[in-house]
Amino acid sequence: MTLQKKPHVAIIGAGWAGLSAAIRLHEAGLQVTVFESAHTLGGRARRVLSPSLRSSIDNGQHLLLGAYTETLALLHRLGLPPEQQFQRCRLTLQSADGRFRLKAAPLPAPAHLAWAILAARGLPWRDKWRMASLHWRLRQQRWQTPVGMTVLQWLRENRQSETLIGKVWHPLCIAALNTPVDQACAQLFAHVLRDSTGAQAWASDLLIPRTDLSDLWPDHIPAGIARHTGQTIRQLEAQEDGVLVDGRPFDAAVVAANAPAAARLLSSLQAPKSATGASDAAAGYLAQLQAFEFLPIATLTLQLDAPWRLPFPMLMLSEDASRGHYGQWLFERSRFIPGGDDNTMLSIVISNAGLLAGQDKDELVRAMTEQVREQTRDTGPMPAVQSADLIVEKRATFAATPGLLRPGNSTPWPRIWCAGDWTDTGYPGVLEGAVISGRRAAEDIVSSQR
């Protein structure tokens, strides 16, 4: 790249990482062209058309946190005030059957969390003390956990009871990392706690989108960013002065696809010859990409024949796999999607949804509808289900296991960068990590021109 021309960068993938990179590059004055194989922007967090519901819905219910400062800053730069885009609630964990409830108080940190633990319903005093003590010790240890430890090992080492693990820590871990407590990396979980419950009170707020995920911000990227949807990029070719993307010349490229797709594209490149050991570095980078394992998330959307108000817009469900009760979280969409009580949709979220593979869809709908009915008896009769749609995102997140080596944004190939929540962001596979990764890749490109 030279300063005599306006560099042109290709972004391959229009998920939150790719679009974050595109916006940062556009703000820096570079030309940007985005390529996306789907017809809708947003990647794994986008709107889809549901024929069975005769409506556009999200391909999965997503929840953000007040700690997602990079995402919120991005919305501000796009002229999309977060207070209009989200319903913000204080941290609340509430079971659908009403037996458990933990809610942060409207107090400064750490009093907001201390009050939540002390006033929690459904926990004995001994467990309240254990929970508070663990959080305090983690803070004293500067949010560091023993190397290579799983969340379950860490919890048991810190004398957390099985009741506390089941009611609090497992739901939080599976929601944040999409990885079971006996497999999840304790250090990544500690990072999430550090930046949410361990930070200012607003950082642990729950942010529920008021609109579909594509309209949340991906549909509003600047008009100066060229975009080609419905186009799958199949080949990259590194040249001395740039990169060919399916034969089209660019000064640089950001591969913002998922890790398997990124590995396929990068594998088509010749090993770089610019430095000693570059070939080994390329092989090592590809090996890291190929080492990822992925876990699915499923979302069951129910269309009811009448509005139904829940005590809180997001409730915890108790699982029982032997009965097909796989639901973990229940969302009342009428609270936050425009339309209010006229909206009659519920969303049931199943993280780590591998157990659903190969099962009959109608039976899954029946069993999880039964699960909701049983656990919300005190709320009032649930209206009849008119229609349903089950969406399974097969590669929703990477398995956030201890010792997983994650690549950085820079690659061994000159003028080619990667972006995605699977890069080394310090977070699990969450939307904030994707936004951070895209911004970092873009800033690397901008810095390379100086």
N, C-alpha and C positions, 0 to 999 in steps of 0.2 A: 504494500500500500504506500501511496505517496500523499503528501500534503497538497499536491497540485490538482488533485481531483477529489470529488466527493465520493468516498468509498461506498460501494454497494454491497450489502450483506444479505445473504439468504438465511431465513429462519425456517427450519424444517420441523414442522409440528406447531400447531396453534393451540396447545394447552396453556395452562397458566404460566408455565416456565417460558415457553416460546414467546408468548405475547408480552410477558414482562420484559424479556430481552428486546423485543421489537420496539416497545415504547421507550425504553431507556436509550436505545440507539437513535431513534427518531428525535428524541429530545436533544441528543448530542449533535444533531445536524447530519446524520448519515442517511443514505438511501436504504430502505428496507423493503424486502419482499418476503412475504410469509407463504409457505406452502403447507396445506393441510389435507389429509386424505379424506376426512369426513366433510360433510356439507355444512356443518355448524361449528363455530369457534367455541373453544373451551376445553377440548380434550376429554379427560375423564370426569370433568365437572361441567356438563353442558345440558341443554334442553334436548329432548327427543320427542318425537310424535308417538303417542300411544294409541294405536287403533282401537284397542279394547275399551279404553276410557274415553275415546274420542276427544282427546285433549293433549296439549303439550305438557310434559312433566320433565323433571330432572332425571338424568340417568342414575341418580342416587341422591338420597337426602344427605346434605352436608351441613356441618355445624362449624363455625369459626369461633375463635376466642378473642377477647380484648387484647391479648398478648400479640396478636397478628399485626404488629405495627407496620410491617412492610406492605402488607396487603391494603391496610387502611390508608397508608400514605399514597399508594398508587391510585386508589379511588379518589382521594382528594385532588391529585394532579389531573385526573380525568374529568373533574368537575362533578363528581358523583358523591355527595355528602353521605358518609356512612350512616348517619342517623336516619336518613331516608331509605337506605338500602337494606338495613338490618333492623330487626327487633332485638334490642339489647336487654338482657335479663341478668340479674345477679346470679352467681354460681348457685345452682340448685340441682340436687340429686334427689329425686322423689320417685318412689316405687308406685306402680300403677295400683297396687292394692292398698296403698296408704299406710303401710306398716313402717316404712322407712322414709325419712326426710332429713336432708342436710342442706341448709340454705345460708349463704353468706349474709352477714349483717351490713347495713349501710354505714359502715365505719371505716376509718383508715386502716391500712394494713399495719401489722398483722392481726389487729383486733377483729377485723371482718371474718377471718378464718377461725380464730379462737372461739368467737361466739358461735359460729356455725357448728363447730365440733361439740362445744358444751351443750348447745341446745338441740343437738341431733336427736330425732325420734327413732327408736328402734335399735339403739346401741346401748349396751350396758356401760356403766361408768368406767369399768376396767378397760374396755375397748376404746372409749373416748380418750383416756389417758395414753394408751398405747399409740393411737393415731397421732395425737398431738406431739408426743415424745419423738416419734419417728420423723415427723416434719421438722421439729426443732433440731434434732441431731443431723439431719441432712443439710440443713442450713449451716450448722457449725462446721460441717465437713466440706463446705463450699460446693455443695451439690455434686460431690464425687462419690461414686460407689466402687466397690472392689472390682478389679478388672476381670472380665469374662463371666460375670455373675448374671443369672437370669433374674427377672423381677420376683419370681416365686422364691428363689433361694435368698434373695436380699430381704424379702418380707419376713421369711421364717427366721433368718438370722437376727432380725430386729423384733422377734417375738410378737408378730401380728397374728391374731387369732384367725381360725378358719372362717368364723362369722364375719370378721372385718375384711378378710380377703374377698369373700364372696359378695358382700354387700357394697363395698367401696372400691377396693384396689383392683379387683378383676374387671368390673365395668369401666373404670377409668383407663386401665391399661389397654383393654381391647378397643375402646373408642379412640384412644390416642395413637396406638401403634398397630392396630388391626392384627395383633399377634398375641396368642395366649400367654398368660403369666408364666407358665412353665417353660416357654421358649423365648420370651421377649427379653431384650437387652435392658438391664437395670439402668445403665448409664443414660441411654436415650430417654427412658421414662423420667429419670431425674432431671434431664434438661427441660422436659415439658413442665414438670412441677416447678422448677426454678423460675421459668418465665411466666407462669400463670399464678398458681397459688402462693408462690414464694416471692412474687413481685408486688407492685401496687395493687390496690383493691380492684381497680378497673380491669387489670390484666386477666383476671379469672372470669370476667363476664362472659356469658354465652351470647353469641351473635348468630341469630337465625335469619337467613336471607328472606326478604319480603318479596322477592321476584325470582324468576327462574335463573339458573346459574349462568346461562349465556348472557341474559340481559343484565345480570348483576354488574358486569363490566366488560367481558370480552367483545360484546357487540358494539361497544363504544370506543374502540381504539381509534386513534386519529386517522382522518381520511387520507393523510399523506403516506400511510403505510399500505403498500400494495399487498393484495392477498389473493391467493388462488386456492379455493376450496375444491374438494373432490378430486384432488390430484396427489397421487402417491409418488414420492421421489424414490427412484430405484438405484441410482448410481452417483457416487461422488468420484471426482478425479482431481487430485492435487497437482497444481502446476507451479512453475517458478513464481509467477506473479499473481496467482489467485486460485480459485477453485471452480471446477465445472460441476454444476448441479444438473444432472440429466442433460449434459451438453451445453447448458447455459452458463456463461461466464459471470463470476462474482469475485469480489475482492476477498471475501471471507464468508464463512458459513457457521451457523450454530445448529447443531443437531439436537433438537429438543423433543425427540421421540421417546417412547419408553425404552428401557434398557435393551431388551431383545432386538427391537427395530434399530436402535443406535448401533448395536454390535453388528448387525447385518450390513448396514451402510458403511461403517468404518472398515469392515473386513474386505470390502471391495477395493480399498485403497492399497497402493503399494507401500511397503514399509518405508518410512522416511529415511533419507540418506544425509540429512543435514548435520548430524553430530554423531560422535562415537557412542555406541550403545543405543542409538535411536530405534533400531529394529527390536531389541529386547524390550525397550520401553513400550513400543507399540503392542508387542505380544502381551506384556503385562497388563496394559490398559484393557485390551480385549478380554483377557482372562478375568479381570474384575467385573466387567459387564456380564460375562457369561456365568458368573458364580451366583448371581441373584436368583432367589426363589420368590415366587409371588403368591399372594393370597387374595381370594375374592371377597367382595362385599356385595350383599344382595339387598335390594329395597323392594318391599311389597307395598304397592299403593292400592288402597281400597276406596272405592266410590260408594258412599252410603246413600240411602234414599231420603235422608233428612239430616240437618245439621246436628252436631253432637259436641257439647262443650266439655272438655276435660279440666281437671283442677289446675293443671299447669300444661303449657304447650308441648313439653317434652317429658315423658315419663319412662322410668326404667321397668323392663319386663323381666320376670324370672323365667329362666330357661328350663326345659325338660325335654331333652332330645328323644327320649323313649316315647314321647307322645307327639313328636313333631312340633313341639313348642320351641322354635328356634329364635323367635323374636327377642331382641335385647333392648331396643328403644322404640318408643311410640311417639309420633309427632302429629299434633293436630294442626293441619295446614291452615284452617280457617282463621287461626290467630294471627298469622303473619303474611299470608298471601292475600292480595287485594280481593275483595268480595265478601270478607267477613263471614257471617253466618250462612251466606249463600254458598260458600265453598264447603263441600261435604266430603273432602278427601282426608284420609289418614295415611301416614307412611310408617311402615314397620321396617326397622333396619336390622340386618343380620351381618355382623362383622365376622371375619374368618369363616366364610360361608361354604367351605368345602363340603360339608356334610349334605348340602342340598343337591349336589351333583347327581344326576340320574334319577332323581325322585319325581314322582308325578306332580305336575304343577297344580292341578285341581286339589289334590290331597294336601299339598303344602298350604294352599289358600285356606282350605277348610280348617286345618289344624291350627294355623296361626290366628285365624278369626276366632276360633274357640279359645285360644290362649288369651286374647284381648278381652273377650267377653267375661271369662272367669276372673281375670285379675282386675277388672274395673266394675265389679258388681256394685260397689258402694257409690259409684259415680252416677249410676242410672242406666237403664237398658240401652244397649248399643243398637242403633238402627240397623235395619237389614242391609246387606251388602248387595249393591246393584251389579258392580263389575269390579274387576281386579286386574292388575298388571304386575308381574314379577320381573324385575331387571337384575341380572347378575353381571357385575363387572368382574370378569375373570382375573384380570391383573390389576386389581384396584390399588394395591400397595405392595412393596417388597416386604418380605419377612424380616422384621427388625430384630435379628438375633445377635447375641454377643459375638464379638470378633469379626463381624462383617466388614470387609475392606471396601470402601466406597470411593470411586474415582473423583478427582477434582474437575473443574470446568475446563481447564487447559488440557489439550490432548498432545500426544507426541507428533501429530501431523501439523505442520505450519498452517496458519490461517483457518484452522478448524477448531471449534470449541463445542462443548456439550453443555446442556442445561436440562434439569429435571429434578424432581424431588428425591431421586435416587443418587444424586451426586452428594458429595460430602458437605452437607449443610449443618450438621450437628443436630438435626431434627429427624424424626421418623418421616414416613412418606405422607406428609400433610401439605395442604395448599400453600401455607406460608412458606414451607421449604421450597416449593416450586417457584414462587415469586422471588425469593431470595436468590435462588440459583440462576434464574434468568437475568436478574440485575447484575450479578457478579460476572456472568459470561459477557454481558454487554460492556461492562466497565473494563474488562480485560481487553476487549477489542478497541475501545476508545483509547486506552493507555498505550496500546501497541502502535498507535499513529504518532505519538509524541516524540 
